[in-house]
Every structure is written in C-alpha cells, then in structure tokens.
Amino acid sequence: MARYIPDVSSKRWVILAPQRISRPHSDNLKKKNFCPFCPGNEEMTTGEVLRVGEGEVNKPGWLIRVIPNKYPITDFHEVIIHTSDCHKDLEVLPLDHLKKIFQVYRARYNFYRQKGQVIIFCNHRENAGASLKHSHSQLVVLPHQINLDTLIREPVENLVDANHYFNVYCPEFSQWPYEVWLSPKTQNTYFGDITDKEIEDLVMIFQNMLKKLEKIYKKHQFTHLPFAYNFYIYPKENWYLRIIPRFVNRAGFELGTGLSVNIVDPKDAAEELKNI
C-alpha cells in the first residue's frame, strides 16, 4: 500500500514507495542482453491486463501491451508498452500505431476515472527518468483528496501549430526551454472523453512536435546526452498534453526556491518551432 505524507503548511504531499528502489535499469540489463518488455519475455513481467494484437494472453503476438507495474508508486500503477520493437520510439512509429496507443490511454483512463485522479505520463530515455530503454509510458491513480501541484491549462499564446481539434503553443508561463502544450479547442472536457477523430488529429500534431524538438536539440546540442523528453496528460477537466524536452537540468537554485529558470523566451521558442 502507498503511504501519503502531507506537509500541512504547503498542502503538498510526499508518496513513500520504497519498493521503487528495486527497479531494473537499462545498463544492468544491457550487460545480460535482456529486455523484460521484449516479445518472448512476457513471463518475466506481471500478467497483462490489456493487449492490442494477436496471440494468447502473456505470449508473443502483441502490438501494445498493458501490465501492472512491478514496482508501483501507488496502489494502481500500470505500464503501457508502446510497441514490441525495442528500437522504435514514438517519434518514428506509424501514425496508425500511435493512434492505437492513445486509444489504449483512453481505455485505461476511463477504467480508473472513478477510482481517483488518473495520471498518464512518459519518461523518454534515462536522463528523463526512464529505467528501461524500451519505449513505454505509465499510468498512476492518485486518491481524489491528494492535492496535485499540477498546472491548470495555460492560455493559448505563442501559437506554433493548429489543426481542426487542437492548438499547439509555448505558454508564456513555460518553465522549461521549448516546452510545448497541446490542448483541445473544446472546453470543459476530460481526456477520457476524446473521440477517435480527435485522437487522429492529436497523434499527427504530437509526433510532428517530437520530431521538431529533436531537430532543435541536435541543432543547439544543449548537452552530450541523447534527446530526451517527458510528457503527461492533465488528469482533470480542461485537459492538455504537455511535452517537456529535457534540454537542461534543474539545479540548486530551482530546487531550493521552487522557482523555474527558463533560458529560452517562449515567443522565440514558438517562432523557431514554426520555422522548422
């Protein structure tokens, strides 16, 4: 069971999850030439709760696989394995496959939406918090009474792109260089309400932004590390998807004050993204 520790003065919470210390890491598994998320290794993971594709339960043949996290943060914590191919990331997957991934997100969100606040997030590469290289995202459910320190939807400013259902922009309140928000043009909806047509629009603009961000990263070479990013889907009403490219690391000032230092003006970031 997860333990939630409140800080009365700030109304923030800490989750105690000591079981997370046992998580496997890519470097250790690389030495053994082994990935627990690859086809043929299904018996090394927890039993799947959903799969897209063919074959028997917990056997090869799947395209997308959902399993309970072996090292959970909370009582409900799942891993969505994006693809059976260990060498393909979201930036290069076919759009039809990406659409299926977001349909799985919607299905698992709706499965848990009455149980608590459903957070869907992805840590891409080790410097963004991923313990395994194989492309995957995660779903965590938090009790409704937990106060989340998550931003509500920011106004649409510094527009980068738009299509029928979505705006893509770099908010004035951007805390990270080149962070990008994708928000539906409709108001007062939850992610679980998204339609298949809206998912089609979302995945096209989402993948396009990832490719643009990777080009910017290669152009500026912010660090010697590979291109990495996080994204999450806001769990409440007026949802959005926020992509945070990991071009910089947080250091003592940010950690000590809770303030963010953004080294790129969001207006300039939006302009550069538009011109790629």
C-alpha positions in Angstrom: 0.0 0.0 0.0 1.2 3.5 -0.9 1.8 5.9 2.0 0.9 9.5 1.6 2.6 12.1 3.8 1.2 15.6 3.9 3.0 18.8 4.6 0.3 20.8 6.4 1.9 24.3 5.8 2.3 23.9 2.0 -0.6 21.4 1.3 1.9 19.3 -0.7 2.2 15.6 -0.4 5.0 13.0 -0.5 4.4 9.4 -1.5 6.6 6.8 0.2 7.3 4.0 -2.2 10.5 2.2 -1.1 9.7 -0.7 -3.4 10.8 1.5 -6.3 14.5 1.1 -5.3 14.4 -2.4 -6.8 13.6 -1.2 -10.3 15.7 -2.7 -13.1 17.9 -0.3 -15.1 18.9 -0.5 -18.8 22.6 -0.5 -18.1 22.4 -3.6 -15.9 20.1 -5.4 -18.3 22.3 -4.5 -21.3 25.1 -6.5 -19.8 22.8 -9.5 -19.8 21.5 -8.7 -23.3 18.0 -8.8 -21.9 14.9 -6.6 -22.0 11.8 -7.7 -20.0 9.5 -5.7 -22.3 10.5 -7.6 -25.5 8.4 -10.4 -27.0 9.3 -13.8 -25.6 10.0 -12.4 -22.1 6.3 -12.0 -21.2 6.7 -14.4 -18.2 9.2 -12.0 -16.7 6.6 -9.3 -16.2 3.4 -9.1 -14.3 0.4 -10.6 -16.2 -1.1 -8.3 -18.8 -4.4 -6.5 -18.3 -4.9 -5.4 -21.9 -3.2 -6.1 -25.2 -3.6 -4.9 -28.8 -2.7 -7.5 -31.4 -2.8 -11.2 -31.9 -1.7 -14.3 -29.9 -2.5 -15.7 -26.5 -2.5 -13.8 -23.2 1.0 -13.2 -21.9 2.5 -14.7 -25.2 4.1 -13.0 -28.2 2.0 -11.6 -31.0 1.0 -8.3 -29.3 1.5 -4.8 -30.7 0.8 -2.9 -27.5 0.7 -4.4 -24.0 -0.5 -3.1 -20.6 0.8 -4.6 -17.4 0.7 -3.7 -13.7 3.9 -2.0 -12.6 6.1 -4.5 -10.7 7.5 -1.6 -8.6 4.4 0.7 -8.1 4.3 4.2 -6.8 0.6 3.9 -5.8 -1.9 1.1 -5.4 -2.9 1.4 -9.1 0.1 1.8 -11.4 0.4 0.4 -14.9 2.9 0.3 -17.7 1.9 0.7 -21.3 4.5 -0.9 -23.6 4.1 1.1 -26.8 5.5 -1.5 -29.3 7.0 -4.9 -29.4 10.1 -3.4 -31.2 12.7 -2.4 -28.6 14.4 0.0 -31.1 11.4 2.2 -32.1 10.2 5.3 -30.2 7.1 7.3 -30.5 8.8 9.7 -33.0 9.1 7.0 -35.7 6.1 4.7 -35.1 3.4 4.7 -37.9 0.6 7.1 -37.1 -1.9 4.3 -37.1 0.0 2.5 -34.4 0.3 5.8 -32.4 -3.4 6.2 -32.7 -3.8 2.7 -31.1 -1.6 3.8 -28.2 -3.7 6.8 -27.5 -6.8 4.7 -27.7 -5.3 2.4 -25.0 -4.6 5.5 -22.9 -8.2 6.5 -23.2 -9.4 3.0 -22.3 -7.2 2.7 -19.2 -8.1 6.3 -18.2 -11.8 5.5 -18.3 -11.3 2.2 -16.5 -9.9 4.1 -13.5 -11.5 7.5 -13.7 -14.0 6.8 -10.9 -11.2 5.4 -8.6 -9.1 8.6 -8.4 -7.0 11.1 -10.4 -5.6 9.3 -13.4 -2.1 10.5 -14.5 -0.7 9.2 -17.8 3.0 10.1 -18.4 6.0 9.1 -20.3 9.7 9.4 -19.4 11.7 9.0 -22.6 15.4 8.0 -22.0 17.3 7.7 -18.8 18.0 11.4 -18.4 14.3 11.9 -18.3 13.7 9.3 -15.6 13.2 6.1 -17.6 14.7 3.0 -16.1 14.3 0.9 -19.3 15.1 1.9 -22.8 12.1 0.0 -24.4 9.5 2.6 -25.3 6.7 2.8 -22.7 4.6 5.1 -20.7 2.9 4.8 -17.3 -0.5 5.3 -15.7 -0.8 6.1 -12.0 -4.0 6.6 -10.0 -4.0 9.0 -7.0 -6.8 9.4 -4.5 -9.1 12.4 -5.1 -8.1 14.0 -1.8 -4.5 14.4 -2.8 -3.7 18.0 -3.8 -1.8 17.9 -7.1 0.7 20.7 -7.7 -0.1 20.5 -11.5 -0.7 23.5 -13.7 -4.2 24.1 -15.0 -4.5 24.8 -18.7 -2.5 27.8 -19.7 -3.9 30.4 -22.1 -3.1 29.9 -25.8 -0.2 32.2 -26.6 2.8 31.9 -28.9 0.9 29.5 -31.2 3.1 27.0 -33.0 0.5 25.0 -34.9 -3.1 24.1 -35.0 -5.5 21.7 -36.7 -9.2 21.0 -36.6 -9.3 20.0 -32.9 -6.1 21.1 -31.3 -3.8 24.1 -30.6 -0.1 23.7 -30.1 1.7 26.5 -28.3 4.5 27.6 -26.0 2.8 29.2 -23.0 4.1 32.5 -21.6 4.5 30.6 -18.3 6.8 28.0 -19.9 9.1 26.6 -17.1 11.4 24.6 -19.5 13.1 25.6 -22.7 10.9 24.8 -25.8 8.2 23.1 -23.7 5.1 22.6 -25.9 1.4 22.3 -24.9 -1.2 20.5 -27.0 -4.7 21.5 -25.9 -8.1 20.7 -27.4 -10.1 23.7 -28.8 -13.2 22.5 -26.9 -13.6 23.5 -23.2 -14.7 21.6 -20.1 -13.7 18.1 -21.3 -11.7 15.3 -19.8 -9.1 13.2 -21.6 -11.3 10.2 -21.3 -14.0 11.9 -23.5 -11.7 12.1 -26.5 -13.1 10.7 -29.8 -11.3 8.6 -32.4 -11.4 11.6 -34.8 -9.8 13.8 -32.2 -7.1 11.1 -31.5 -6.2 11.1 -35.2 -5.7 14.9 -35.0 -3.8 14.6 -31.8 -1.3 12.0 -32.8 -0.3 13.8 -36.0 0.4 17.0 -34.3 2.0 15.3 -31.3 4.5 13.3 -33.4 5.3 16.3 -35.5 6.2 18.3 -32.4 8.5 15.5 -31.2 10.4 15.5 -34.5 10.7 19.3 -34.4 12.0 19.2 -30.9 14.6 16.6 -31.7 15.8 18.8 -34.7 16.2 21.8 -32.3 18.1 19.6 -29.8 20.5 18.4 -32.5 20.9 22.0 -33.8 21.8 23.5 -30.4 23.4 20.4 -28.7 22.4 21.5 -25.2 24.1 18.5 -23.6 26.2 15.5 -24.6 23.2 13.2 -23.7 20.7 11.8 -26.2 17.5 13.7 -26.9 15.1 13.0 -24.1 11.7 14.3 -23.0 8.8 13.8 -20.6 5.1 14.3 -21.4 2.0 14.0 -19.3 -1.8 14.3 -19.8 -3.5 16.5 -17.3 -6.0 14.3 -15.3 -8.7 16.8 -14.7 -11.2 19.0 -16.6 -9.8 21.1 -19.4 -7.1 18.6 -20.1 -4.0 19.2 -22.1 -0.8 17.2 -23.1 2.4 18.9 -22.0 5.8 17.9 -23.7 8.9 18.9 -21.7 12.1 18.4 -23.7 15.0 17.8 -21.3 17.4 20.3 -22.8 18.5 21.5 -19.3 18.7 20.0 -15.8 17.3 21.6 -12.6 19.9 22.7 -10.1 20.3 24.1 -6.6 18.5 27.4 -7.2 15.4 25.8 -8.7 15.4 23.0 -6.1 15.9 25.5 -3.2 13.4 28.1 -4.2 10.7 26.2 -6.2 11.2 28.8 -9.0 12.0 27.8 -12.6 14.6 29.5 -14.8 13.8 29.3 -18.5 16.7 30.2 -20.7 14.6 30.5 -23.9 11.8 33.1 -24.3 8.6 31.2 -25.2 8.0 33.6 -28.1 11.4 32.7 -29.6 10.7 29.0 -29.0 7.4 29.2 -30.8 8.9 31.0 -33.7 11.8 28.5 -34.1 9.4 25.6 -33.9 7.1 27.2 -36.5 10.0 27.6 -38.9 11.2 24.0 -38.9 
